[in-house]
Amino acid sequence: MKIITKHTGLYIIEISILAVGFVLLLNSSYPFINQFIVLIFMLGFYTALGVFRHRMDHDIHLKVVLEYIFISLIIALLFLIINIGRI
């Protein structure tokens, strides 16, 4: 069983960035706009890294790119809906 793949480095970077982002998001002392900026950065990074990984594997399609974009949009909208009172 092969544990280390060619994407292991990308996964470590992605988990690290997302973990730091979630810690910043969960810190309620930050103003809403700062938390939203962190979220947008995280979602942009998630989308870019996903597209990059698929491009490395030569299996990138418009459907894959749209999936990453729509998942990011859904997460951003959920964050706005949950925090509507803080706007």
N, C-alpha and C positions, 0 to 999 in steps of 0.2 A: 504494500500500500504506500503510495507516494503522498507524503504530507506536504512537502514544499512544492508549489507549482510556480509557473512563471508569473502568476498574479499575486503571489503572497505579499510581495512588497507593496503593491497597490492596496491590498486589503488592510495591511497594517497602517498605512498612511490614512486611508479612509476612516477606519475605526478611531484612530487618534484624533483626527480633525473633528469628527462627529461627536466624540466623547467630550472634548473641550467645549464645543458649541453647546451641547446639552447642559453642561455644568453652568455655562454663562446664561443660558435660557432659564434654568431653574432658579437662578439667583434673582429673587424678586426685588432686590434693592435697585436694580438697573431700571431706568425709564423704559417705557414701552417701545419707543422708537429705536433705542439701542438694541433691545432684544429682537425687534423685527429685522434690523440690519444684520445681526448675527444669523438669524434664521435664513435670510435671503442669501447670505454668503454660504452657509452650509448647503442649502438646496442647489445653488449654482455649482458648488464644488461636487456635490453628489451627481448632478447631471453631467458635468464635464468629465468626471472620472469614469462614469458608466459608459458614456459615448466613446471615450478614449479606449477603454478596455475592449469594447466590442469592435472598435476599429483595428486594434492590435490582432484580434482573432479573425479579421476579415469577414465578420458576419453582421456588419452594421447595415441596417435598413431604416427607411423613414419611419416604419412602425415602431422600431426600438427607440429611436430618438423621441418620437411623440410620446411614447410611454413614460420615459424619464421626465419629460416636460410636464405631462399631465399629473403624474404622481407628485412632483414638486409643487404644482399649482394647488392641488388638493390639500397638501399639508399646509401651505401658506394660507389658504382660505380657512382651514380649520383653526389655525392659530389666531387669525383675525376674529373669527366667530367666538371662540372661547374668551378672547380678551377684548371684546367689543366695549366693555365698560371702562377700559383703561385708555381708550383712544381720546 
